[in-house]
Amino acid sequence: MIRNIFFLLFFACYISISSANCGKNGVWLQVLGSGGPELADNRASSSYLIWHDGKAKLLIDIGSGSMLQLEKTGASINDIEVVLLTHLHVDHSADLPALIKASFFTGRTDDLLIYGPNGNAMMPSTTVFIQTLFGPDGAYRYLSSYLDGSDTYTVKPYDIKFNNRQAQILLDNADYQITAVPTHHGPIPAIAWKVKIADKIFVFSGDMNNDNNTLIQVANNADLLIAHHAIPESTTGAARNLHMPPSVIGGISAEANVKQLVLSHHMQRSLKQKDNSHAEIRKKYKGPVYFANDMQCIQP
């Protein structure tokens, strides 16, 4: 009897873990990773999944721990069409090799598009980053067949180059439209992403401090703005040069008429100030505000 009860409890737990996906109808945001680079917050690093009618279609950032969370959702790797990288810091890109290796076991045949920023003196471009990982002289050179077209599908990386600070549409097909705009993340090339899918608009700020005031271009009338809550309001110095404080997040959300605001990329310094951050945002923005957690589903 006890053994049977244990089995039932185990089976119930297994089901809840292996099928923690969002609704089967419409579009959803699922937060795979709501943390930053710290290892003491019990969160995966930044990563987001957009579901459409029960299929995981687009992956935005792929930080450490996010592929374990992807596994828990029950999503099929074969359904993911595009990976969008806001920038190439470890906590936004570290699990990419895990995704590519895992695809070997899924029979994937459709090419995987990866879009990310151009490089500079401090960071490689996205194409160089991918070559450094998977090219014939790369760290994971045993996976180089996914770049040269000799495997069942090809990983196709693209650098986003900006001649100015204007947003540009990169993909526009029957299913979705993807727009990029450059942001200011200190000396690191960074991008904010806008995804329009099923008449809903998702905007991902990535890490940025809004010094160049470009996020507003893609955030206007967004159904969901996913903004990174990495610092409390009182932060100064280097961290403030990298991230926007709650007052800036609230100001952008209000000016852009954002319908729902999702705060993510939490760090211990910002989590300790959640109430203060919420109060600062509320001074300007009156819409719904969510403090994201891993595996959370939000419908626009």
Secondary structure, 3 states (H helix, E strand, C coil): CHHHHHHHHHHHHHHHHHCCCCCCCCEEEEEEECECCCCCCCCCECEEEEEECCEEEEEEEECCCHHHHHHHHCCCHHHCCEEECCCCCHHHHCCHHHHHHHHCCCCCCCCEEEEEECCCCCCCCHHHHHHHHHCCCCCCHHHCHHHHCCCCCCEEEEEECCCCCCCEEEEECCCEEEEEEEEEECCEEEEEEEEEECCEEEEECCCCCCCCCCHHHHHCCCCEEEEECCCCCCCCCHHHHHCCCHHHHHHHHHHCCCCCEEEECECHHHHCCHHHHHHHHHCCCCCCEEECCCCCEECC
